[in-house]
Protein backbone atom coordinates (compact mmCIF):
# COMPACT_ATOMS: atom_id res chain seq x y z
CA UNK A 1 0.00 0.00 0.00
CA UNK A 2 1.44 3.33 -1.07
CA UNK A 3 1.09 6.04 1.55
CA UNK A 4 1.80 9.73 1.29
CA UNK A 5 3.88 11.90 3.58
CA UNK A 6 0.82 13.53 5.13
CA UNK A 7 -0.41 10.17 6.38
CA UNK A 8 3.01 9.68 7.92
CA UNK A 9 3.03 12.94 9.83
CA UNK A 10 -0.61 12.64 10.91
CA UNK A 11 0.34 10.42 13.83
CA UNK A 12 2.02 12.03 16.88
CA UNK A 13 4.28 9.02 17.47
CA UNK A 14 5.59 9.18 13.91
CA UNK A 15 6.19 12.92 14.27
CA UNK A 16 8.14 12.19 17.46
CA UNK A 17 10.19 9.53 15.66
CA UNK A 18 10.99 12.03 12.90
CA UNK A 19 12.10 14.53 15.55
CA UNK A 20 14.33 11.94 17.22
CA UNK A 21 16.09 10.84 14.04
CA UNK A 22 16.36 14.35 12.58
CA UNK A 23 19.77 14.83 14.17
CA UNK A 24 21.14 11.29 14.22
CA UNK A 25 20.37 7.85 12.87
CA UNK A 26 18.86 5.52 15.46
CA UNK A 27 18.06 1.84 15.83
CA UNK A 28 14.50 0.62 16.46
CA UNK A 29 15.46 -0.38 20.02
CA UNK A 30 16.90 3.05 20.75
CA UNK A 31 13.75 4.66 19.38
CA UNK A 32 11.48 2.33 21.37
CA UNK A 33 13.12 3.49 24.61
CA UNK A 34 11.55 6.93 24.05
CA UNK A 35 7.99 5.62 23.93
CA UNK A 36 5.66 3.86 26.31
CA UNK A 37 4.84 1.22 23.72
CA UNK A 38 6.18 -2.06 22.34
CA UNK A 39 9.09 -2.45 19.97
CA UNK A 40 6.61 -3.94 17.48
CA UNK A 41 4.47 -0.78 17.57
CA UNK A 42 7.55 1.34 16.91
CA UNK A 43 8.49 -1.00 14.05
CA UNK A 44 5.05 -0.47 12.51
CA UNK A 45 5.56 3.29 12.62
CA UNK A 46 9.01 2.88 11.09
CA UNK A 47 7.54 0.78 8.29
CA UNK A 48 4.98 3.48 7.48
CA UNK A 49 7.65 6.20 7.52
CA UNK A 50 9.81 4.05 5.25
CA UNK A 51 6.92 3.41 2.84
CA UNK A 52 6.41 7.17 2.62
CA UNK A 53 10.14 7.54 1.94
CA UNK A 54 10.56 9.94 4.86
CA UNK A 55 13.17 7.66 6.39
CA UNK A 56 15.43 4.88 5.22
CA UNK A 57 17.07 1.91 6.89
CA UNK A 58 20.79 1.31 6.71
CA UNK A 59 22.31 -1.95 7.89
CA UNK A 60 25.48 -1.58 9.92
CA UNK A 61 26.58 -5.00 11.02
CA UNK A 62 23.73 -6.60 12.94
CA UNK A 63 21.99 -3.29 13.60
CA UNK A 64 19.56 -1.34 11.45
CA UNK A 65 19.80 2.43 11.67
CA UNK A 66 17.01 4.69 10.48
CA UNK A 67 17.77 8.13 9.12
CA UNK A 68 15.64 11.00 7.92
CA UNK A 69 15.30 12.06 4.28
CA UNK A 70 15.36 15.84 4.41
CA UNK A 71 14.24 16.16 0.77
CA UNK A 72 10.90 14.52 1.58
CA UNK A 73 10.43 16.89 4.50
CA UNK A 74 10.85 19.75 2.04
CA UNK A 75 7.71 18.52 0.25
CA UNK A 76 5.77 19.23 3.43
CA UNK A 77 7.34 22.67 3.66
CA UNK A 78 6.42 23.48 0.05
CA UNK A 79 2.81 22.50 0.72
CA UNK A 80 2.73 24.60 3.91
CA UNK A 81 4.20 27.62 2.12
CA UNK A 82 0.85 28.45 0.50
CA UNK A 83 -0.71 28.74 3.95
CA UNK A 84 2.26 30.59 5.39
CA UNK A 85 1.69 33.39 2.87
CA UNK A 86 -1.99 33.67 3.88
CA UNK A 87 -1.08 33.73 7.59
CA UNK A 88 1.61 36.37 7.06
CA UNK A 89 -0.80 38.57 5.12
CA UNK A 90 -3.37 38.30 7.91
CA UNK A 91 -0.79 38.99 10.60
CA UNK A 92 0.48 42.03 8.67
CA UNK A 93 -3.10 43.32 8.45
CA UNK A 94 -3.57 42.74 12.18
CA UNK A 95 -0.32 44.58 12.90
CA UNK A 96 -1.59 47.53 10.90
CA UNK A 97 -4.90 47.56 12.79
CA UNK A 98 -3.06 47.51 16.12
CA UNK A 99 -0.74 50.32 15.01
CA UNK A 100 -3.76 52.40 13.94
CA UNK A 101 -5.50 51.78 17.27
CA UNK A 102 -2.38 52.70 19.19
CA UNK A 103 -1.96 55.91 17.17
CA UNK A 104 -5.58 56.90 17.85
CA UNK A 105 -5.05 56.47 21.59
CA UNK A 106 -2.04 58.78 21.65
Backbone as JSON, one array per atom type, in Angstrom:
{
  "sequence": "XXXXXXXXXXXXXXXXXXXXXXXXXXXXXXXXXXXXXXXXXXXXXXXXXXXXXXXXXXXXXXXXXXXXXXXXXXXXXXXXXXXXXXXXXXXXXXXXXXXXXXXXXX",
  "N": [[0.83, -1.18, 0.0], [0.67, 2.1, -0.96], [1.57, 4.99, 0.67], [1.15, 8.47, 1.57], [3.18, 11.35, 2.43], [1.76, 12.93, 4.18], [0.03, 11.27, 5.51], [1.9, 9.97, 7.01], [2.9, 11.94, 8.77], [0.67, 12.48, 10.21], [0.28, 11.1, 12.54], [1.06, 11.38, 15.98], [3.11, 9.88, 17.22], [4.71, 9.09, 15.08], [5.55, 11.6, 14.23], [7.1, 12.27, 16.43], [9.1, 10.32, 16.23], [10.3, 11.14, 13.85], [11.33, 13.57, 14.74], [13.2, 12.64, 16.61], [15.05, 11.22, 15.0], [15.99, 13.18, 13.4], [18.38, 14.45, 13.92], [20.25, 12.45, 14.3], [20.99, 9.13, 13.18], [19.12, 6.3, 14.25], [18.57, 3.19, 16.0], [15.87, 0.77, 15.94], [15.43, -0.23, 18.56], [16.62, 1.74, 20.16], [14.97, 3.86, 19.55], [12.53, 2.89, 20.51], [12.87, 3.04, 23.24], [12.15, 5.6, 23.88], [9.45, 5.72, 23.99], [6.3, 4.8, 25.41], [5.5, 2.14, 24.63], [5.34, -0.9, 22.67], [8.14, -2.56, 21.1], [7.38, -3.62, 18.68], [5.24, -1.98, 17.94], [6.58, 0.41, 17.5], [8.13, -0.44, 15.35], [6.15, -0.78, 13.43], [5.4, 1.89, 12.98], [7.83, 2.79, 11.95], [7.92, 1.31, 9.6], [5.8, 2.47, 8.16], [6.75, 5.1, 7.89], [8.96, 4.54, 6.34], [7.78, 3.48, 4.03], [6.62, 5.8, 3.08], [8.8, 7.09, 2.32], [10.08, 8.9, 3.97], [11.98, 8.2, 5.76], [14.9, 6.09, 5.85], [16.34, 2.81, 6.0], [19.43, 1.67, 7.13], [21.74, -0.87, 7.08], [24.09, -1.73, 9.47], [26.36, -3.77, 10.27], [24.99, -5.95, 12.56], [22.95, -4.33, 13.24], [20.21, -2.13, 12.49], [19.92, 1.04, 11.27], [17.95, 3.91, 11.28], [17.39, 6.73, 9.26], [16.65, 10.15, 8.53], [15.08, 11.51, 5.62], [15.71, 14.42, 4.33], [14.92, 15.75, 2.01], [12.33, 14.8, 1.45], [10.97, 15.91, 3.56], [11.01, 18.5, 2.8], [9.02, 18.59, 0.9], [6.74, 18.74, 2.44], [7.11, 21.23, 3.56], [6.95, 22.85, 1.27], [4.26, 22.5, 0.61], [3.09, 23.64, 2.86], [3.85, 26.26, 2.55], [2.05, 27.76, 0.97], [0.02, 28.28, 2.77], [1.39, 29.63, 4.71], [1.9, 32.09, 3.51], [-0.68, 33.18, 3.42], [-1.22, 33.35, 6.19], [0.79, 35.16, 6.96], [0.02, 37.45, 5.58], [-2.4, 38.01, 6.84], [-1.51, 38.42, 9.47], [0.1, 40.67, 9.06], [-1.89, 42.5, 8.35], [-3.31, 42.57, 10.76], [-1.32, 43.62, 12.42], [-1.19, 46.19, 11.33], [-3.75, 47.18, 11.97], [-3.55, 47.19, 14.78], [-1.48, 49.05, 15.12], [-2.75, 51.34, 14.09], [-4.84, 51.61, 15.98], [-3.33, 52.09, 18.29], [-2.13, 54.52, 17.59], [-4.35, 56.18, 17.49], [-5.04, 56.31, 20.14], [-3.08, 57.81, 21.26]],
  "CA": [[0.0, 0.0, 0.0], [1.44, 3.33, -1.07], [1.09, 6.04, 1.55], [1.8, 9.73, 1.29], [3.88, 11.9, 3.58], [0.82, 13.53, 5.13], [-0.41, 10.17, 6.38], [3.01, 9.68, 7.92], [3.03, 12.94, 9.83], [-0.61, 12.64, 10.91], [0.34, 10.42, 13.83], [2.02, 12.03, 16.88], [4.28, 9.02, 17.47], [5.59, 9.18, 13.91], [6.19, 12.92, 14.27], [8.14, 12.19, 17.46], [10.19, 9.53, 15.66], [10.99, 12.03, 12.9], [12.1, 14.53, 15.55], [14.33, 11.94, 17.22], [16.09, 10.84, 14.04], [16.36, 14.35, 12.58], [19.77, 14.83, 14.17], [21.14, 11.29, 14.22], [20.37, 7.85, 12.87], [18.86, 5.52, 15.46], [18.06, 1.84, 15.83], [14.5, 0.62, 16.46], [15.46, -0.38, 20.02], [16.9, 3.05, 20.75], [13.75, 4.66, 19.38], [11.48, 2.33, 21.37], [13.12, 3.49, 24.61], [11.55, 6.93, 24.05], [7.99, 5.62, 23.93], [5.66, 3.86, 26.31], [4.84, 1.22, 23.72], [6.18, -2.06, 22.34], [9.09, -2.45, 19.97], [6.61, -3.94, 17.48], [4.47, -0.78, 17.57], [7.55, 1.34, 16.91], [8.49, -1.0, 14.05], [5.05, -0.47, 12.51], [5.56, 3.29, 12.62], [9.01, 2.88, 11.09], [7.54, 0.78, 8.29], [4.98, 3.48, 7.48], [7.65, 6.2, 7.52], [9.81, 4.05, 5.25], [6.92, 3.41, 2.84], [6.41, 7.17, 2.62], [10.14, 7.54, 1.94], [10.56, 9.94, 4.86], [13.17, 7.66, 6.39], [15.43, 4.88, 5.22], [17.07, 1.91, 6.89], [20.79, 1.31, 6.71], [22.31, -1.95, 7.89], [25.48, -1.58, 9.92], [26.58, -5.0, 11.02], [23.73, -6.6, 12.94], [21.99, -3.29, 13.6], [19.56, -1.34, 11.45], [19.8, 2.43, 11.67], [17.01, 4.69, 10.48], [17.77, 8.13, 9.12], [15.64, 11.0, 7.92], [15.3, 12.06, 4.28], [15.36, 15.84, 4.41], [14.24, 16.16, 0.77], [10.9, 14.52, 1.58], [10.43, 16.89, 4.5], [10.85, 19.75, 2.04], [7.71, 18.52, 0.25], [5.77, 19.23, 3.43], [7.34, 22.67, 3.66], [6.42, 23.48, 0.05], [2.81, 22.5, 0.72], [2.73, 24.6, 3.91], [4.2, 27.62, 2.12], [0.85, 28.45, 0.5], [-0.71, 28.74, 3.95], [2.26, 30.59, 5.39], [1.69, 33.39, 2.87], [-1.99, 33.67, 3.88], [-1.08, 33.73, 7.59], [1.61, 36.37, 7.06], [-0.8, 38.57, 5.12], [-3.37, 38.3, 7.91], [-0.79, 38.99, 10.6], [0.48, 42.03, 8.67], [-3.1, 43.32, 8.45], [-3.57, 42.74, 12.18], [-0.32, 44.58, 12.9], [-1.59, 47.53, 10.9], [-4.9, 47.56, 12.79], [-3.06, 47.51, 16.12], [-0.74, 50.32, 15.01], [-3.76, 52.4, 13.94], [-5.5, 51.78, 17.27], [-2.38, 52.7, 19.19], [-1.96, 55.91, 17.17], [-5.58, 56.9, 17.85], [-5.05, 56.47, 21.59], [-2.04, 58.78, 21.65]],
  "C": [[0.88, 1.24, 0.0], [0.81, 4.41, -0.21], [1.76, 7.35, 1.15], [2.38, 10.31, 2.58], [2.93, 12.5, 4.61], [0.18, 12.47, 6.02], [0.67, 9.87, 7.41], [3.06, 10.67, 9.07], [1.73, 13.17, 10.6], [-0.57, 12.04, 12.31], [1.41, 11.06, 14.74], [3.26, 11.19, 17.17], [5.24, 9.1, 16.29], [6.28, 10.55, 13.86], [7.32, 12.93, 15.3], [9.34, 11.4, 16.97], [10.99, 10.39, 14.69], [11.87, 13.01, 13.66], [13.35, 13.86, 16.13], [15.43, 11.63, 16.21], [16.52, 12.01, 13.14], [17.83, 14.69, 12.75], [20.74, 13.67, 14.09], [20.35, 10.04, 13.89], [20.22, 7.04, 14.16], [18.34, 4.13, 15.1], [16.63, 1.78, 16.35], [14.47, 0.48, 17.99], [15.72, 0.95, 20.71], [15.67, 3.95, 20.64], [12.67, 4.2, 20.36], [11.65, 2.77, 22.82], [12.45, 4.83, 24.91], [10.03, 6.89, 24.14], [7.49, 4.58, 24.92], [4.81, 2.9, 25.47], [5.8, 0.06, 23.42], [7.12, -1.75, 21.19], [8.36, -2.72, 18.66], [5.8, -2.73, 17.01], [5.39, 0.25, 16.93], [7.95, 0.86, 15.52], [7.41, -0.72, 13.01], [5.14, 0.99, 12.05], [6.75, 3.49, 11.68], [8.7, 2.37, 9.68], [6.73, 1.81, 7.5], [5.85, 4.65, 7.02], [8.56, 5.8, 6.36], [9.01, 3.97, 3.95], [6.69, 4.8, 2.24], [7.72, 7.83, 2.18], [10.61, 8.75, 2.75], [11.83, 9.5, 5.59], [13.67, 6.47, 5.57], [16.22, 4.1, 6.26], [18.42, 1.59, 6.3], [21.32, 0.24, 7.65], [23.76, -1.63, 8.19], [25.77, -2.76, 10.84], [25.25, -5.67, 11.29], [22.63, -5.6, 13.25], [21.42, -2.61, 12.35], [19.41, 0.07, 12.0], [18.87, 3.15, 10.71], [17.45, 6.13, 10.46], [16.71, 8.87, 8.32], [16.05, 11.43, 6.52], [14.8, 13.51, 4.27], [14.59, 16.29, 3.17], [12.73, 15.91, 0.85], [10.24, 15.49, 2.55], [10.21, 18.22, 3.8], [9.52, 19.76, 1.29], [6.62, 19.05, 1.17], [5.88, 20.75, 3.54], [6.78, 23.41, 2.45], [4.9, 23.56, 0.13], [2.36, 23.54, 1.74], [2.97, 26.05, 3.49], [2.97, 28.4, 1.66], [0.04, 29.0, 1.66], [0.08, 29.79, 4.72], [2.05, 31.99, 4.82], [0.36, 34.0, 3.31], [-1.87, 34.15, 5.32], [-0.3, 35.04, 7.73], [0.83, 37.6, 6.62], [-1.79, 38.98, 6.21], [-2.68, 38.92, 9.12], [-0.33, 40.42, 10.3], [-0.71, 42.97, 8.77], [-3.45, 43.58, 9.92], [-2.59, 43.73, 12.8], [-0.71, 46.0, 12.55], [-2.78, 48.04, 11.7], [-4.45, 47.97, 14.19], [-2.27, 48.81, 16.14], [-1.72, 51.49, 14.92], [-4.48, 52.67, 15.26], [-4.59, 52.48, 18.28], [-2.21, 54.19, 18.87], [-3.17, 56.75, 17.53], [-5.65, 57.19, 19.34], [-4.06, 57.54, 22.05], [-2.48, 60.17, 21.45]]
}
